[in-house]
Amino acid sequence: MPRPAQASAPPGAWLFDRRTDLLAFGGTAAFSLAALLLGAHMGWLEADLHPGLFVLAVVLVDVAHVWSTIFRVYLDPVEREQRPLLYRYAPLFAWVAGVALYQGGGPQLFWRGFAYLAVFHFIRQQYGFLALYRARAGETRFHRLDTAALWAATLYPLIYWHTHLPRAFDWFITGDFVSLPLWVETLTAPVYWALIAAYVLRSLYARFRLGERNPGRDLLMGTTALCWYLGIIAFDSDYAFTVTNVFIHGVPYIVLIRRYALAHGAPRGLARRILAAGWLPYVAVLWVLAYGEELLWDRAVWQDHPGLFGAPFGGRVAEWLPFVVPLLAVPQLTHYVLDGFIWKRRAAPALRAGA
C-alpha cells in the first residue's frame, strides 16, 4: 500500500494570510476564552455586565461591525452603482417593515422577529466563512458533512437555549425566544455530538490519509463550536454569553471589510482614502458611529447607562417608540439584508482568489 502524501495546506488555504487568520479567528477566540476564565475567577459571571465590557464588546465590536458595511457599500462609488435600488431602498424597507411589525404585533413581536433574524445572520456569517475557506483551498469533498457540522455547532446550542428557558441572558430582551419542550433537545443532542465527531474524523482522515489540510477551516469550526457551546450551554451567564458571542462574530468581519475594500474597492472612493490611512482612522470612524447609535438607543429606549450616554431624552419620546425603535434598528437590519448580497461569489469573485 502506498504511503499517504504528506499533509500540507494549499497555498491559498488562508482567507487573508496565515498571521491575519490566526489573529482574527484564533486570537479573538483566545481572547474570549481568557475573558471567560478571568470572569469566572473574579466572580463576574453572576454579576451585571460591567460598563467597561459593555463598551468594549457591544459598542466597539458588535455595533461597530454593523457600521463597517458602509466601507463595502455606501462609501464606495463604484459599488453603489452595482445595485442602486437595493442600496438606496434597503434602509427604507427595513424601517417600514420594522414599523409595521411593531405596530401590528407590539414590541414583543418586533423584538422576537429581530432576534431570530439576528440569529440567522450570526449562523450564516460562520457558514459564509466556511464556504470561503473551502473555496480558497479548492475543496470538493465532504461538503455536506462540513455544512451539517457547522449548522450543528450553532443550532444545537440555540435549541438547548430554547428548551431551558428562562436563562440568565437574552438575545435582545426577555422573552424574545419561544420556549420549546425539553424532548427537542434530548433528540438533537446525539445528532450534534455525532456530527462534531464526524467532522473531527473527517479532518483527521483528510490530513493523514489524503494528505490534505485546511487549517483555517478547522480553526473556524473549532472556535465556533467551542465558543457557542461554552457561551450558551456550559454557562448560564450574560457575561459568558457576551464574551464568547460578540468577539468571534464582529472582529473577523471588521477585518474582512477592511481587507476586501482596500484591495478591491473603488480607488478614488472615500472608503479607500480612510482605509489607506491605516487601521486607526478606520476603526475610529466605526467607533464614533457606533457610539452615536448606542447613545440614541440608551437615551431613547434602554436608559441603562446614563453615565456613558447621558440622561434619558424624556418628553414624548415614549409615544413615538413604534417609529423610533425601528428607525434605530435600521443600521443593523440593513447590515443583515445587505450581507446576504454583497458576499455572494458573483458579487465578490475576488474572494475566491483572496480577500
N, C-alpha and C positions, 0 to 999 in steps of 0.2 A: 504494500500500500504506500503510495507516495506521501511524503511528509507535507502537512499543510503549509501554505505560504505564510511567511511572517506577517503578522498583522501590522498594518500601517495606515494612518489616516490619509485619505486623498488630499492633494494639495489645496483643494477648495472646500474642505470639510468645515472649516470655521466660518461662521456667519460674517464676522468682521475680520478678526485675526485672532491668533491664539491668546495673546495677552488681553485684548479687549473683551473677548468672550469669557475668559476666566474671571475677569473682574466684574463684568456686567451681570453674569448669571451666577457664577460660583461665589464671587465676592459679596454680592448682595444677600445671597442665601446664608453665607457665613456670618455676615453682619446680623441678619435676622436671628439666627440661632444663638449668637453671642448675646444679643439683647434679650432673648428669651431666658437664657441661663442667668444673666445678670438680674433680670426681673424676678426670677424665682428666688435667687439668693437674697435680694433686697426686700422681698415681700410686696412687690408691686403688682403681682398677678391678680390679687383680690381688690386692689385699690382702684379708684377712678383714674382715668387716663391723665397723666401729668401734662400740664400745658406745654412743656418743652417738647415732649414726644408728639403731642398733637401738632405742633408747628412743624416739626421735622417730618413726620410721616404723612400727615393729612395735607398740610399746606404746601410744603416744599417738595413733596414727591407725588402724592396722589392727585391733588388739584393741578399741580404744575404739569404733570404728564398729559393731562387733558388739554391744556393750552398749547403743548408742544405741537399739536396737529397744525396750528396756523403756519408753522415753518414749512410744512409739507404742502400746504394748500394756499391759504389766503395771502401769505407774503411772497408767493411765487407767481409772477405774472403769467408765465407760460402754463403752469399747472392750472391756474384759474380758467384759462381758455379751453382746457380739455373737456370740462364738464360744467359749463357756466350755469346751467339751470340747477343742477344738483347743488353746487356750492353756494349759489345765490339763495335758493329757497329751502335748503335743508334746515337752517336755523328757524326760519319762519314756520315750517311744517312742524318742527319739534315743539315750538311754543304753542301753536294752535292745538296740536294733539294733546299736549300736556294740560292745557286749559279745559279741553273737552273732557278728559279723563277726570280731572279734579272736580269740575262742575257736575259731571254725570255720576260719579261714584264716590265723591268725597275724598278727603285727604288719605284715608286708609287705602283705598283702591289705587290712588295715584302712586303712593309710595310702594305699594306691592308691585305694581307694574314696573315701576322704576327699578326696584330691587332685582326682579327677575331679568330685566334687560341687562342690568349691570353684571349679574352672574353669568349670563350667556356671553357677554363681552369678555369677561375675565377668562373663561374657558377657551373661547375662540382665539384669544391672543396667544395662549400657550400652544394651541393646535397650530396656529399660523407659524410660530417659531419652529415647531416640529417639522412642518412641511418644508420650510426653508432649509433646515438642516439636511433633510433627506434630499432635496433638490440639489443643494450645493455639493453633496457627496455622490450624487448620481445613483442613489439607491433605488432599486426597483423591487427588491424582495421585502417581505414582511410588512407591507404597507398596512394591511388590515389589522395585524397584531399591534403595530405601533400606535395606530389610531385608537384602537379599543383600549389599550393600556393607558393612553393619555386621558381619554374620557373617563376611564375608571378611576384614575388617580385624582380627578377633580369632582366627578359626580358622586362617588360614594361618600366622601366627607360631607357633601351637601345633603345626601339622603340621611346620613347619621344626624345631621343638624335638624332636619325636618322631623325626624322621629324622636327627638329628645328635647322638644320644646317644653317650657321656655329655657333659653340659655342665658348666660350672664352677658351676652353680647348680641347685637343685631347687625344686619347689613346696613340699614338706614335708621329705621325706627322700630319700636317694639310692635310685634305682630305683623311685620311685613312679609314673613314667610307663613305658608299654610302648614298646619300640623298634619303629619302622616302617621298611620299606625305603625307600631314597632315591628310588626312582621315584615314590613317592606325592607327595613334594614337587615333583619335576620336573613332574608332570602338573598339579598345582594352582597352581603359580606363575603361569602365563599367565592362569588364571581370576581369580586375585587381582588382578593388575595391570589386567586388563580391567574388573573391577567397580569398582576405585578410580577408574580413568579415566572410566568411565561415570557415576559419581556426580559427579565434578567437572564434566563436560559437562552433566549434568542440572541442577546448581545454577546454572551459567552461563546455560543456556537459560531456566530459570525466572526468573532475575533480569533478564536483558536482553531477552528476547522476551515473557515473560508478565507482567513487572512484579511478580513475587512474590519475597519474601525471607524467609528464616528463619535469621537469623544464629546463633541459639542452636543449632539443629540442625547447621549447618555447623561451628560451634565444637566441638561434641561429637564429630562424626565426624572432624574433622581431628586433634584432640588424641588421640582413641582410636587412630586409625591410626598416627600418628607415634610415640606412646609405646610401643605394643605392638611396632612394628617395631624401634625402637631398643633397647628393653629386652630383647628376646628374640632378634632376628636379627642386628642390627648389632654388638652387643657380647656377648661370652661372659663375663659377669661377674655375680657375685652382687650387687655394689654397683649396677651399672647396672639389673639387673632389679628390685631393691628400690625404687630411687628413681623409676623410671618406672611401676611397677605399683601401689604402695601408695597414693600420694597422690591420684592421679586417681580411684581407687576409693573410698577412705574419706572424704575431705573433702567431696565433694558429697553423700554420703549423710548425713553428720552435719548438714550444712546443711539438707537436705531434712527430716530428722526434726524439727529444731527449728522450722522454719517451719511445717510442717504441724501438728505437735502444738500449737503455740502458737495457731494460727489456728482449728483445728477440733477440738482435744481437749476433754475434759470441763472445764468452767470451774472446778470445785471440786476437781479431782484434784491429787494430789501433783506430777504432771508439770507442770501449769500453774503451780503456785507456784514450782517451781525454774526453769522456763523464763522466767517473767515477771521473775525477778530478774536476768536478763542472761545473756550468754554465759559468763562466768566460772564461776558455780555449775553450769551445765550441763556444761561440759567438765570441771570439777573432779570431778563425780560419775563421769563416764566414765573419767577418768584413774585415780581411786582403784580403781574396779572392774577396770580393765584391768591395773593394776599388781598387784593381788591375784591375778588369774588367772595372769598371767605368772610371778609368784613361785612359785605352786604348780607350774606346768609345769616351771620350771627346777629347782626343788629336788627334785621327784619324778621327772622324766623326763630333761630335756635336760642339766642340770648344766653349762651353758655360761658362765654369768655369775655366779659366786659373789660378785663384787664389787658387783653390783647387787642380788642377791636373797638372798644368804647361802649357807651351806654346804648340801650335799645332805641330805635327810632321813635317808638311811641306814636301818639296821634291816631290816625285812622288806618294805619298800615294793616292791622288785622282784618279790616273789612275788604282789603284788596288782595289778601293772600291767594285766593284762587287764580289770580293773574300774576302775582309777584313770584310765587313759588315755581310755577312752570317757566317763568322768564329766567329766574336764577338757575334753573336746571338746563337751560338751552346749551351752554358750552359743553356740558357732559353728554347730553343727548345727541348733540351734533357730532361730538367725538365718536360716539358709538355708531352712529349712522355712517359717517364718512369712512370709519375704519373698515367697514365691510366692503368698500370700493377701492380705496387707494392702495391696498396691498395685494390685490389680485395680481396674478402673474402677468396678465395682459396689460394691467395698469402700471406695473412696476417691473418690467422684464429684467432690469439691471440686477434685481435681487438674485436672479439665478446665477449670475456671474460674480456677484459680490456686492455687499451693501456699500 
